[in-house]
Amino acid sequence: MLSGMAEFFQAWRKRQAEKQAVEWIEEQEEARRAVQELPDVLRDQVRRAVEQLIEGPDAEVEGALEELDHLLEPHPDLKRRFFRLRVVDDAVKFLK
């Protein structure tokens, strides 16, 4: 009976990990699509900051968020949109 429960929980944990991996990929794609929709003058710089949040080391999260904030400051609607993205929101929460 105990081995059956252990197998059940192992399978459950595996499904949860797979689900989280899929969600993370979807969140990355959503952020990258948002970058593609930006005006040309912002796109490359914002892409670098967002990619840093997605792929960069934890030590660079704060700098990437500051750069993103600075780049989008003159564009309040875009700033609100980007800071609602899960990738950016997770980075903000990470720093708290």
BAFINU-795015 format. One record per residue: residue number from 1; x, y, z of N, C-alpha, C, O, CB in turn; chain; residue in one letter. Coordinates in Angstrom, 1 decimal. Each point is the difference from the previous one (the first is absolute). Glycine has a CB too. Layout:
# residues N
KOLDO  pos     npx     npy     npz    capx    capy    capz     cpx     cpy     cpz     opx     opy     opz    cbpx    cbpy    cbpz  unit  code
KOLDO  NUM       X       Y       Z       X       Y       Z       X       Y       Z       X       Y       Z       X       Y       Z     A     a
...
***
This chain:
# residues 96
KOLDO  pos     npx     npy     npz    capx    capy    capz     cpx     cpy     cpz     opx     opy     opz    cbpx    cbpy    cbpz  unit  code
KOLDO    1     0.8    -1.2     0.0    -0.8     1.2     0.0     0.9     1.3     0.0    -0.3     0.9    -0.7    -1.5    -2.2     1.9     A     m
KOLDO    2     2.8     1.3    -0.4     0.9     1.2     0.1     0.7     0.2    -1.3     0.2     1.2    -0.4     0.1    -1.6     2.8     A     l
KOLDO    3     0.1    -0.7    -3.1     0.7     0.2    -1.3    -0.9     0.6    -1.0     0.4     0.8    -0.9     1.2    -2.7     1.5     A     s
KOLDO    4    -2.9     1.5    -0.6    -1.0     0.6    -0.9    -0.2     1.5     0.3    -0.1     0.7    -1.0    -1.0    -2.9     0.9     A     g
KOLDO    5     1.1     2.6     1.3    -0.1     1.4     0.3     1.2     0.8    -0.4    -0.1     1.1    -0.5    -1.4    -1.7     2.5     A     m
KOLDO    6     2.7     0.0    -1.8     1.2     0.6    -0.4     0.1     0.2    -1.5     0.4     1.0    -0.5     0.7    -2.0     2.5     A     a
KOLDO    7    -1.6     0.0    -2.7     0.0     0.1    -1.5    -1.0     1.1    -0.4     0.3     0.7    -0.9     0.3    -3.2     0.7     A     e
KOLDO    8    -1.7     2.5     0.8    -1.0     1.0    -0.3     0.6     1.4     0.2    -0.2     0.9    -0.9    -1.7    -2.4     1.6     A     f
KOLDO    9     2.5     1.8     0.5     0.5     1.3     0.2     1.2     0.3    -0.9     0.2     1.2    -0.4    -0.9    -1.4     2.8     A     f
KOLDO   10     1.5    -0.8    -2.7     1.1     0.3    -1.0    -0.6     0.4    -1.4     0.5     0.9    -0.6     1.0    -2.6     1.9     A     q
KOLDO   11    -2.5     1.0    -1.7    -0.7     0.4    -1.3    -0.6     1.3     0.1     0.1     0.8    -1.0    -0.5    -3.2     0.5     A     a
KOLDO   12    -0.2     2.7     1.6    -0.7     1.4     0.2     1.1     1.1     0.0    -0.2     1.0    -0.7    -1.6    -2.1     2.1     A     w
KOLDO   13     2.9     0.9    -0.7     1.1     1.0    -0.1     0.5     0.2    -1.4     0.3     1.1    -0.4     0.3    -1.7     2.8     A     r
KOLDO   14    -0.4    -0.5    -3.1     0.5     0.1    -1.4    -1.0     0.8    -0.8     0.4     0.8    -0.8     0.8    -3.1     1.0     A     k
KOLDO   15    -2.5     2.0    -0.1    -1.0     0.8    -0.8     0.0     1.4     0.4    -0.1     0.9    -0.9    -1.3    -2.9     0.8     A     r
KOLDO   16     1.6     2.3     1.3     0.1     1.4     0.5     1.2     0.7    -0.6    -0.1     1.2    -0.5    -1.1    -1.8     2.6     A     q
KOLDO   17     2.3    -0.1    -2.1     1.2     0.6    -0.6    -0.1     0.3    -1.5     0.4     1.0    -0.5     0.9    -2.2     2.3     A     a
KOLDO   18    -1.9     0.2    -2.5    -0.3     0.2    -1.4    -0.9     1.1    -0.3     0.2     0.8    -0.9     0.2    -3.2     0.6     A     e
KOLDO   19    -1.4     2.6     1.2    -1.0     1.1    -0.2     0.7     1.3     0.2    -0.2     0.9    -0.7    -1.7    -2.4     1.5     A     k
KOLDO   20     2.7     1.6     0.2     0.8     1.2     0.3     0.9     0.4    -1.1     0.2     1.1    -0.4    -0.4    -1.6     2.8     A     q
KOLDO   21     0.8    -0.5    -3.0     1.0     0.2    -1.1    -0.8     0.6    -1.2     0.5     0.9    -0.7     1.0    -2.8     1.5     A     a
KOLDO   22    -2.7     1.3    -1.1    -0.8     0.5    -1.1    -0.4     1.4     0.2     0.0     0.8    -0.9    -0.8    -3.1     0.5     A     v
KOLDO   23     0.3     2.6     1.7    -0.4     1.4     0.3     1.1     1.0    -0.2    -0.2     1.1    -0.5    -1.4    -2.1     2.1     A     e
KOLDO   24     2.9     0.6    -1.1     1.1     0.9    -0.2     0.3     0.3    -1.4     0.3     1.1    -0.4     0.6    -2.0     2.5     A     w
KOLDO   25    -1.0    -0.1    -3.0     0.3     0.2    -1.4    -1.1     0.9    -0.6     0.4     0.9    -0.8     0.7    -3.2     0.6     A     i
KOLDO   26    -2.3     2.1     0.6    -1.1     0.9    -0.5     0.2     1.4     0.5    -0.2     1.0    -0.8    -1.4    -2.9     0.8     A     e
KOLDO   27     2.1     2.1     1.2     0.3     1.3     0.6     1.1     0.7    -0.8     0.0     1.2    -0.3    -0.8    -1.9     2.6     A     e
KOLDO   28     1.8    -0.1    -2.6     1.1     0.6    -0.8    -0.4     0.4    -1.4     0.3     1.1    -0.5     1.3    -2.6     1.7     A     q
KOLDO   29    -2.4     0.7    -1.8    -0.6     0.3    -1.4    -0.8     1.2     0.1     0.0     0.9    -0.9     0.0    -3.3     0.3     A     e
KOLDO   30    -0.9     2.6     1.6    -0.8     1.2     0.1     0.9     1.2     0.1    -0.4     1.0    -0.6    -1.4    -2.4     1.8     A     e
KOLDO   31     2.8     1.4    -0.4     0.9     1.1     0.2     0.7     0.3    -1.3     0.2     1.2    -0.4     0.1    -1.7     2.8     A     a
KOLDO   32     0.1    -0.5    -3.1     0.7     0.2    -1.3    -0.9     0.6    -1.1     0.4     0.8    -0.8     1.2    -2.7     1.4     A     r
KOLDO   33    -2.9     1.4    -0.6    -1.0     0.6    -0.9    -0.2     1.5     0.3    -0.1     0.8    -0.9    -1.0    -3.1     0.7     A     r
KOLDO   34     1.0     2.6     1.5    -0.2     1.4     0.4     1.2     0.9    -0.5    -0.2     1.1    -0.5    -1.1    -1.9     2.5     A     a
KOLDO   35     2.5     0.3    -2.0     1.1     0.7    -0.5    -0.1     0.2    -1.5     0.3     1.1    -0.5     1.2    -2.1     2.3     A     v
KOLDO   36    -1.9     0.0    -2.5    -0.2     0.1    -1.5    -1.0     1.1    -0.4     0.1     0.5    -1.1     0.5    -2.9     0.9     A     q
KOLDO   37    -1.5     2.7     1.1    -1.1     0.9    -0.3     0.4     1.5     0.3    -0.7     0.9    -0.2    -0.9    -2.7     0.7     A     e
KOLDO   38     2.8     2.0     0.1     0.5     1.3     0.3     0.4     0.8    -1.2     0.3    -0.6    -1.0     0.5    -0.3     3.2     A     l
KOLDO   39    -0.8     2.2    -2.1     0.5     0.8    -1.1     1.5    -0.3    -0.2     0.7    -0.3     1.0    -2.4     2.2    -0.5     A     p
KOLDO   40     2.2    -1.7    -1.7     1.4    -0.4    -0.3     1.0     0.7     0.9     1.0    -0.6     0.4    -1.7     0.3    -2.7     A     d
KOLDO   41     0.4     1.6     2.7     1.0     0.7     0.8     0.2    -0.6     1.4     1.1     0.2     0.6    -1.7     1.8    -1.9     A     v
KOLDO   42    -0.3    -2.8     1.8     0.1    -0.6     1.3     0.3    -1.5     0.0     0.6    -0.5     0.9    -2.2     2.2    -0.1     A     l
KOLDO   43     1.3    -2.3    -1.9     0.0    -1.5    -0.1     1.3    -0.6     0.4     0.0    -0.9     0.9    -1.6     1.1    -2.7     A     r
KOLDO   44     2.8     0.2     1.3     1.2    -0.7     0.3     0.4     0.2     1.4     0.5    -1.0     0.7     0.2     1.3    -3.0     A     d
KOLDO   45    -0.8     0.9     2.8     0.4     0.2     1.4    -0.9    -0.7     1.0     0.5    -0.6     1.0     0.4     2.8    -1.7     A     q
KOLDO   46    -2.2    -2.2     0.5    -0.9    -0.7     0.8     0.2    -1.5    -0.1    -0.1    -0.7     1.0    -1.6     2.5    -1.2     A     v
KOLDO   47     1.9    -2.3    -1.0     0.3    -1.4    -0.2     1.2    -0.5     0.9    -0.1    -1.0     0.6    -0.8     1.1    -3.0     A     r
KOLDO   48     2.0     0.7     2.4     1.1    -0.3     0.8    -0.3    -0.1     1.5     0.4    -1.0     0.7     1.1     2.1    -2.4     A     r
KOLDO   49    -2.3    -0.2     2.2    -0.4     0.0     1.4    -0.9    -1.2     0.3     0.2    -0.7     1.0     0.0     3.2    -0.9     A     a
KOLDO   50    -1.1    -2.8    -1.0    -1.0    -1.1     0.3     0.8    -1.3    -0.1    -0.2    -0.9     0.8    -1.7     2.2    -1.8     A     v
KOLDO   51     2.8    -1.5     0.0     0.8    -1.2    -0.1     0.9    -0.2     1.2     0.2    -1.1     0.5    -0.3     1.3    -3.0     A     e
KOLDO   52     0.5     0.9     3.1     0.9    -0.1     1.2    -0.9    -0.5     1.1     0.5    -0.8     0.9     0.9     2.7    -1.6     A     q
KOLDO   53    -2.7    -1.5     0.8    -0.9    -0.5     1.0    -0.2    -1.5    -0.2    -0.2    -0.8     1.0    -0.9     3.1    -0.7     A     l
KOLDO   54     0.9    -2.7    -1.5    -0.3    -1.4    -0.3     1.2    -0.9     0.1    -0.1    -1.1     0.6    -1.7     1.9    -2.1     A     i
KOLDO   55     2.9    -0.4     0.9     1.2    -0.9    -0.1     1.2     0.3     0.9     0.8    -0.8     0.2    -1.6     0.5    -2.5     A     e
KOLDO   56     0.8     1.6     2.8     1.2     0.4     0.7     0.1    -0.5     1.4    -1.0    -0.6     0.6     0.9     2.6    -1.9     A     g
KOLDO   57     1.2    -1.8     1.9     0.2    -0.5     1.4    -0.8     0.9     1.0    -0.3     1.2    -0.3     2.6    -2.1    -0.3     A     p
KOLDO   58    -2.6     0.3     1.7    -0.7     0.8     1.1     0.6     1.3     0.3    -0.7     1.0     0.3    -0.1    -3.2     0.6     A     d
KOLDO   59     2.1     2.3    -0.9     0.7     1.2     0.4    -0.3     1.2    -0.9     0.3     1.1     0.3     1.5    -2.6     0.6     A     a
KOLDO   60    -2.3     1.2    -2.1    -0.2     1.0    -1.0    -1.5     0.4    -0.1    -0.3     0.9    -0.8     2.3    -1.7    -0.5     A     e
KOLDO   61    -2.8     0.2     2.1    -1.5     0.3    -0.1    -0.3     1.5     0.4    -0.7     0.6    -0.7     0.2    -3.0     1.3     A     v
KOLDO   62     1.1     2.9     0.4    -0.2     1.3     0.4     0.4     1.0    -1.0    -0.8     1.0    -0.3     1.1    -1.6     2.6     A     e
KOLDO   63     0.8     0.5    -3.0     0.4     0.9    -1.0    -0.9    -0.1    -1.2    -0.3     1.0    -0.6     2.6    -1.3     1.4     A     g
KOLDO   64    -2.7    -0.9    -1.2    -0.9    -0.1    -1.1    -1.4     0.6     0.2    -0.5     0.7    -0.8     1.6    -2.8     0.3     A     a
KOLDO   65    -1.6     2.0     1.8    -1.2     0.7     0.3     0.1     1.5     0.0    -0.9     0.7    -0.5     0.3    -2.7     1.9     A     l
KOLDO   66     1.7     2.5    -0.9     0.3     1.4     0.0     0.1     0.5    -1.4    -0.6     1.1    -0.4     1.8    -1.2     2.6     A     e
KOLDO   67    -0.6    -0.6    -3.1     0.1     0.4    -1.4    -1.3     0.0    -0.7    -0.4     0.9    -0.7     2.7    -1.9     0.6     A     e
KOLDO   68    -3.1     0.0     0.4    -1.4    -0.1    -0.6    -0.8     1.2     0.5    -0.7     0.6    -0.8     0.9    -3.1     0.7     A     l
KOLDO   69    -0.1     2.7     1.4    -0.8     1.2     0.6     0.4     1.3    -0.7    -0.8     0.8    -0.3     0.7    -2.0     2.5     A     d
KOLDO   70     1.4     1.4    -2.4     0.6     1.2    -0.6    -0.5     0.1    -1.4    -0.4     1.1    -0.5     2.4    -1.2     2.0     A     h
KOLDO   71    -1.9    -0.9    -2.3    -0.4     0.0    -1.4    -1.4     0.3    -0.2    -0.4     0.7    -1.0     2.2    -2.3     0.5     A     l
KOLDO   72    -2.7     1.1     1.4    -1.4     0.1    -0.2    -0.6     1.2     0.8    -1.2     0.2    -0.2     1.1    -2.7    -0.2     A     l
KOLDO   73     0.9     3.2     1.1    -0.5     1.1     0.8    -0.8     1.0    -0.8    -1.0     0.5     0.4     2.9    -0.8     1.1     A     e
KOLDO   74    -1.4     0.7    -2.7    -0.7     1.0    -0.8    -1.3    -0.6    -0.7    -0.7     0.8    -0.6     2.9     0.3     0.2     A     p
KOLDO   75    -2.4    -2.4     0.6    -1.2    -0.6    -0.6    -0.8    -0.8     1.1     0.1    -1.2     0.1     1.2     1.0    -2.3     A     h
KOLDO   76    -2.1     0.9     2.9    -0.7    -0.6     1.2    -0.9    -1.2    -0.4     0.0    -0.9     0.8     0.0     3.2     0.2     A     p
KOLDO   77    -0.6    -2.2    -2.2    -0.9    -1.2    -0.3     0.9    -1.2    -0.3    -0.4    -1.1     0.4    -1.3     2.6    -1.4     A     d
KOLDO   78     2.8    -1.3     0.3     0.9    -1.2    -0.2     0.6    -0.5     1.3     0.2    -1.2     0.2     0.3     2.1    -2.5     A     l
KOLDO   79    -0.2     0.1     3.2     0.6    -0.4     1.2    -0.9    -0.9     0.9     0.4    -1.0     0.5     1.0     3.1    -0.6     A     k
KOLDO   80    -2.7    -1.6     0.1    -1.0    -0.8     0.7    -0.1    -1.4    -0.6    -0.1    -1.0     0.7    -1.2     3.1    -0.1     A     r
KOLDO   81     1.2    -2.2    -1.9    -0.1    -1.3    -0.7     1.2    -0.9     0.4    -0.3    -1.2     0.3    -1.0     2.4    -2.2     A     r
KOLDO   82     2.5    -0.7     1.8     1.1    -0.8     0.2     0.1    -0.5     1.5     0.4    -1.1     0.3     0.8     2.3    -2.2     A     f
KOLDO   83    -1.5    -0.3     2.8     0.1    -0.3     1.4    -1.1    -0.9     0.5     0.0    -0.5     1.1     1.2     2.6    -0.8     A     f
KOLDO   84    -2.2    -2.3    -1.2    -1.0    -1.0     0.3     0.3    -1.4    -0.5    -0.6    -1.0     0.3    -1.1     2.8    -0.4     A     r
KOLDO   85     2.7    -1.9    -0.8     0.5    -1.3    -0.6     0.5    -0.8     1.2     0.7     0.5     0.9    -0.1     0.5    -3.2     A     l
KOLDO   86    -0.9    -2.3     2.3     0.4    -0.9     1.0     1.5     0.0     0.2     0.5    -0.1     1.1    -2.5    -1.3    -1.5     A     r
KOLDO   87     2.8     1.4    -0.7     1.4    -0.1     0.1     0.6     1.2     0.8     0.9    -0.1     0.8    -0.8    -1.1    -3.1     A     v
KOLDO   88    -0.7     2.4     2.0     0.5     1.2     0.7    -0.5     0.0     1.4     0.7     0.4     0.9    -0.7     0.9    -3.1     A     v
KOLDO   89    -1.3    -1.6     2.4    -0.6    -0.1     1.3     0.8    -0.9     0.9     0.3     0.3     1.2    -2.6     0.2    -2.1     A     d
KOLDO   90     2.6    -1.7     0.4     0.8    -0.9     0.8     1.4     0.5     0.4     0.5    -0.2     1.1    -1.7    -1.6    -2.3     A     d
KOLDO   91     1.8     2.6     0.3     1.3     0.6     0.3    -0.2     1.0     1.1     0.9     0.1     0.9    -0.1    -0.4    -3.3     A     a
KOLDO   92    -1.8     1.1     2.3    -0.3     1.0     1.1    -0.1    -0.7     1.3     0.5     0.4     1.0    -1.6     1.2    -2.6     A     v
KOLDO   93     0.3    -2.6     1.6    -0.2    -0.8     1.3     1.2    -0.6     0.5     0.3    -0.1     1.2    -2.6    -0.4    -1.9     A     k
KOLDO   94     3.2     0.0    -0.3     1.3    -0.6     0.4     0.8     1.0     0.8     0.7    -0.4     0.9    -0.8    -1.1    -3.0     A     f
KOLDO   95     0.1     2.8     1.7     0.8     1.0     0.7    -0.5     0.4     1.3     0.7     0.5     0.9    -0.1     0.3    -3.1     A     l
KOLDO   96    -1.9    -1.1     2.5    -0.6     0.4     1.3     0.4    -0.9     1.1    -0.4     0.2     1.2    -1.4     0.8    -2.4     A     k
***
